[in-house]
Amino acid sequence: MDRDSFRPGPLAEVSRVPADGEWDLMFVRDLRHPPEKVWAALTEPDQLAQWAPFLASRDLGAPGDATLSTVNGDETFDQPATVLRAERPTLLEYTWGDGLLRWELAPSGSGTRLTLRHRVEKPDLAPMMAAGWHLCLDVAGHLLDGDPVGPIRGAEAMDFGWTELRDAYAERLDGEPPAR
Protein backbone atom coordinates (compact mmCIF):
# COMPACT_ATOMS: atom_id res chain seq x y z
CA MET A 1 0.00 0.00 0.00
CA ASP A 2 1.14 3.50 -0.74
CA ARG A 3 1.93 4.93 2.69
CA ASP A 4 0.42 8.31 1.82
CA SER A 5 -2.97 6.72 1.13
CA PHE A 6 -3.03 4.80 4.44
CA ARG A 7 -6.03 5.64 6.61
CA PRO A 8 -7.05 4.00 9.89
CA GLY A 9 -9.84 1.44 9.79
CA PRO A 10 -12.99 1.34 11.95
CA LEU A 11 -12.74 1.53 15.73
CA ALA A 12 -12.06 -1.69 17.61
CA GLU A 13 -14.04 -3.05 20.54
CA VAL A 14 -12.59 -1.43 23.67
CA SER A 15 -13.24 -1.36 27.39
CA ARG A 16 -11.45 -0.55 30.65
CA VAL A 17 -11.46 -2.95 33.56
CA PRO A 18 -9.88 -2.61 37.01
CA ALA A 19 -6.78 -4.74 37.49
CA ASP A 20 -4.64 -4.91 40.64
CA GLY A 21 -5.08 -1.23 41.54
CA GLU A 22 -4.56 -0.16 37.92
CA TRP A 23 -6.58 -0.58 34.73
CA ASP A 24 -6.54 -2.90 31.75
CA LEU A 25 -7.35 -1.49 28.36
CA MET A 26 -9.16 -4.34 26.59
CA PHE A 27 -8.69 -3.96 22.84
CA VAL A 28 -10.32 -6.55 20.56
CA ARG A 29 -9.69 -6.86 16.84
CA ASP A 30 -10.60 -9.50 14.26
CA LEU A 31 -7.86 -10.33 11.77
CA ARG A 32 -8.28 -12.27 8.51
CA HIS A 33 -5.35 -14.56 9.22
CA PRO A 34 -4.99 -17.78 11.25
CA PRO A 35 -3.54 -17.67 14.78
CA GLU A 36 -0.16 -19.13 13.68
CA LYS A 37 0.39 -16.28 11.23
CA VAL A 38 -0.71 -13.66 13.78
CA TRP A 39 1.53 -15.28 16.42
CA ALA A 40 4.54 -14.86 14.14
CA ALA A 41 3.73 -11.15 13.70
CA LEU A 42 3.52 -10.75 17.51
CA THR A 43 6.76 -12.58 18.31
CA GLU A 44 9.31 -12.45 15.47
CA PRO A 45 11.63 -9.41 15.63
CA ASP A 46 11.67 -8.88 11.85
CA GLN A 47 7.88 -8.73 11.72
CA LEU A 48 7.53 -6.64 14.89
CA ALA A 49 9.92 -4.09 13.37
CA GLN A 50 7.42 -3.55 10.55
CA TRP A 51 4.39 -2.67 12.72
CA ALA A 52 4.99 -2.51 16.49
CA PRO A 53 5.81 0.64 18.50
CA PHE A 54 9.08 -1.01 19.52
CA LEU A 55 11.96 -3.12 18.26
CA ALA A 56 12.51 -6.45 20.04
CA SER A 57 15.97 -7.72 20.95
CA ARG A 58 14.88 -11.33 20.40
CA ASP A 59 11.98 -13.57 19.41
CA LEU A 60 9.23 -13.12 22.02
CA GLY A 61 7.88 -16.63 21.51
CA ALA A 62 9.65 -18.05 24.59
CA PRO A 63 9.74 -16.94 28.24
CA GLY A 64 12.68 -14.88 29.45
CA ASP A 65 14.23 -11.44 29.43
CA ALA A 66 14.32 -9.16 26.39
CA THR A 67 14.71 -5.50 25.54
CA LEU A 68 11.95 -3.61 23.76
CA SER A 69 13.19 -0.36 22.26
CA THR A 70 10.50 2.26 21.76
CA VAL A 71 11.03 4.13 18.50
CA ASN A 72 10.24 7.79 17.91
CA GLY A 73 11.74 9.08 14.68
CA ASP A 74 15.50 8.56 14.82
CA GLU A 75 15.52 7.97 18.58
CA THR A 76 15.11 4.69 20.41
CA PHE A 77 14.53 4.19 24.11
CA ASP A 78 15.42 0.79 25.54
CA GLN A 79 13.09 -0.68 28.12
CA PRO A 80 13.45 -4.00 29.91
CA ALA A 81 10.90 -6.67 29.11
CA THR A 82 10.20 -10.16 30.36
CA VAL A 83 8.12 -12.68 28.47
CA LEU A 84 6.09 -14.29 31.24
CA ARG A 85 3.95 -16.67 29.16
CA ALA A 86 4.30 -17.85 25.58
CA GLU A 87 1.74 -20.49 24.68
CA ARG A 88 1.94 -20.72 20.89
CA PRO A 89 -0.34 -19.69 19.19
CA THR A 90 -2.93 -18.67 21.79
CA LEU A 91 -1.36 -16.58 24.57
CA LEU A 92 1.57 -14.17 24.83
CA GLU A 93 2.17 -12.14 27.99
CA TYR A 94 5.10 -9.86 28.72
CA THR A 95 6.16 -6.84 30.69
CA TRP A 96 7.31 -3.73 28.86
CA GLY A 97 8.94 -1.29 31.24
CA ASP A 98 6.31 -0.85 33.98
CA GLY A 99 3.48 -2.11 31.77
CA LEU A 100 1.99 -5.54 31.20
CA LEU A 101 0.66 -6.73 27.84
CA ARG A 102 -1.38 -9.89 27.35
CA TRP A 103 -2.23 -10.99 23.80
CA GLU A 104 -4.90 -13.68 23.46
CA LEU A 105 -5.47 -15.28 20.04
CA ALA A 106 -8.58 -17.35 19.32
CA PRO A 107 -9.55 -18.92 16.00
CA SER A 108 -12.52 -17.15 14.44
CA GLY A 109 -13.69 -18.62 11.14
CA SER A 110 -10.61 -18.57 8.92
CA GLY A 111 -9.08 -15.73 10.95
CA THR A 112 -8.16 -14.75 14.49
CA ARG A 113 -9.92 -12.82 17.24
CA LEU A 114 -7.10 -10.90 18.89
CA THR A 115 -7.63 -9.56 22.41
CA LEU A 116 -4.98 -7.27 23.89
CA ARG A 117 -5.03 -6.41 27.58
CA HIS A 118 -2.65 -3.50 28.18
CA ARG A 119 -2.20 -2.50 31.84
CA VAL A 120 -2.25 1.26 32.43
CA GLU A 121 -1.85 3.21 35.68
CA LYS A 122 -4.82 5.54 35.19
CA PRO A 123 -8.06 5.06 33.26
CA ASP A 124 -7.58 8.29 31.29
CA LEU A 125 -4.51 6.76 29.58
CA ALA A 126 -6.68 4.11 27.91
CA PRO A 127 -7.85 6.25 24.92
CA MET A 128 -4.25 7.20 24.09
CA MET A 129 -3.12 3.58 24.24
CA ALA A 130 -6.13 2.46 22.20
CA ALA A 131 -5.31 5.00 19.46
CA GLY A 132 -1.70 3.85 19.31
CA TRP A 133 -2.57 0.14 19.22
CA HIS A 134 -5.27 0.85 16.63
CA LEU A 135 -2.71 2.31 14.23
CA CYS A 136 -0.15 -0.41 14.97
CA LEU A 137 -2.65 -3.21 14.41
CA ASP A 138 -3.96 -1.61 11.21
CA VAL A 139 -0.36 -1.61 9.96
CA ALA A 140 0.06 -5.22 11.15
CA GLY A 141 -3.07 -6.18 9.22
CA HIS A 142 -1.59 -4.74 6.03
CA LEU A 143 1.66 -6.59 6.70
CA LEU A 144 -0.22 -9.87 7.17
CA ASP A 145 -2.14 -9.18 3.95
CA GLY A 146 1.17 -8.89 2.08
CA ASP A 147 0.57 -5.17 1.52
CA PRO A 148 3.00 -3.52 4.01
CA VAL A 149 2.66 0.13 4.95
CA GLY A 150 5.75 0.41 7.16
CA PRO A 151 5.70 1.19 10.86
CA ILE A 152 3.84 4.24 12.15
CA ARG A 153 5.33 5.08 15.55
CA GLY A 154 5.92 7.93 17.94
CA ALA A 155 5.14 11.47 16.86
CA GLU A 156 4.60 10.32 13.26
CA ALA A 157 1.30 8.75 14.38
CA MET A 158 -0.14 12.28 14.58
CA ASP A 159 0.07 12.43 10.76
CA PHE A 160 -2.06 9.28 10.45
CA GLY A 161 -5.12 10.13 12.55
CA TRP A 162 -3.89 9.38 16.08
CA THR A 163 -5.60 12.46 17.57
CA GLU A 164 -8.96 11.63 16.00
CA LEU A 165 -8.65 8.00 17.12
CA ARG A 166 -7.80 9.07 20.67
CA ASP A 167 -10.84 11.34 20.79
CA ALA A 168 -13.14 8.65 19.35
CA TYR A 169 -11.87 6.06 21.84
CA ALA A 170 -12.24 8.54 24.70
CA GLU A 171 -15.86 9.10 23.69
CA ARG A 172 -16.48 5.37 23.42
CA LEU A 173 -14.80 4.62 26.76
CA ASP A 174 -16.47 7.54 28.54
CA GLY A 175 -19.81 6.10 27.51
CA GLU A 176 -18.77 3.16 29.67
CA PRO A 177 -17.65 4.60 33.02
CA PRO A 178 -14.62 2.84 34.49
CA ALA A 179 -15.69 0.11 36.90
CA ARG A 180 -14.35 0.44 40.43
N, C-alpha and C positions, 0 to 999 in steps of 0.2 A: 504494500500500500504506500502511496505517496504520503510522506509524513505530513505535508502541509494540508492534506485533505482529511486527516484523522480528526474525528469528533467522538466524544464519549457516547457510549450507548445508554440505554435506559437505566434508571436507578435500580439498585439491588435491594433485596429484602434486608432490612437492618433493624436492630433493636439494641437496647442497653440493659444489662442485667447486673445486679450486685455480685461481687466476687471477692471474698476475703478482704473486705474493707476498701476495695477499689471497685472498678467497673469493667465488665467485658463488653466490647463492641462485638455484636454478632452480625456478621456480614455473609450473606448467602447468595451464591451465584451458580447458575446452571451453565455448564460448558458442554460443547458438542463432542467432546473427546473422551475416550475411556479412562478410567482411573489410572491405569499404568502410564499412559501418556502424560496425564496431568501430574502424577507423582514425579516423573522425570523433570518436568518444568519447575517443580517446587524444590527439588533437591540437587540437581546437577549444576555446578558452578557456571558452565558455559551457557546454559539456558537461563539461569537466574540473572546473569549479566545483561540479558537482552530485554528484561521486563521488570525486575524487582528494584526496590529503592536502595538496594545494597549489593555489594559484591561479596561472595562467600569464599572463604579461604580453603574450603574443601567441600566434598559432597556431603550434603546434610542428611543422607539416607541411612546414617548409622549414629547411635548415641555417642556423645563425647563433646569435647571442647572444639570451638571454631572461632573465627573472627568474622564479623559481618561489618563491612565498611560502607557506611552511608555515603552516598555520592551526591554532591551538589555542584554542578558545573565541573570545574577542574579540580575541586577539592574533595578529598575523602576523609572520613572520620571513622577510625577503627573503634569498634565496640565489641566487648567480649560476648560470646554466645555459647550456650550449651544445648546440644540436642538431648532432650530428656527422653523422648519416645520416638521411635521410627518403626512403624508397623506397616510395611509396604503392602499394598498401595492404599491404605485406608486412614492412617493417622500419623501426623507429624507434629511434634510439639517441641518448641525450643525457646530459650530465653534470648533476648536481644537487648543488651544493656540492662536496664531495669524492667523491661517489658517481658511479657509472655505471649507467645503466639501458638495457637493450636489450630491446625488445618485438618479437617475431617473430610474424607472423600467417600462418597457413596455412589454406586452405580445408579443411573437414572436413564432408562431406555438405552440408547446407544452412547450416552454421554455420562457426565459426572455431575452430581450435586456437591458443590464445594461449600463448606461452612468454615469460615475463619472466625475464631474467637481471639480478639486482640485486647489484652489487659491494658487499661488506662487508669491513671490516678484519679481523674475527675471526670464526671459525666459530660462536661462541656467540651472535652477533647474528642469525644466520639465523632461528631460531624467532620472534623478535620481529618481524622484517621480514615473515616469512610470515604471521603473524597480522594485521598491519596491512594487507598487500596482500589477504589473504583478505576482510576486511571491505570494503575499497574495491571490490574486483572483484565482490563480491556486490551492493553498491549499484549499481555500473555495470551489472550484469546486469538489475536492476530498471529502471534508467533506459532501457536498450535495449529492454526489454519494454514500455515505455510506462506503467510502474507505479512512478514515482520514489518513493524513500524519503527522499532528502535526504542530504547528505554526513554521514559519521560519521568525525570526525577528532580527533586529539589525545586528551586525557584522556577525552573523551566515549566513546571506543571501549571503555573499561572497562565501561560500562553495556550493551554489546552483545556480550559474550562474548570480548573480546580475551584476557583471562587464560587462559581455558579453551583457546582456540585456540593461544596461545603454548605452553602445556603439551603439548597434543596434537602440535603440530609438533615440539617438542623431543623427545618420545618417538619420533616417526617418524624424525627426523633422527639421533637417537642410535642407532637400530637400524642405521643406515648410517654407520659411523665416517667422519669426514672423510678424504678421500684426501690423501696428502702428496706 
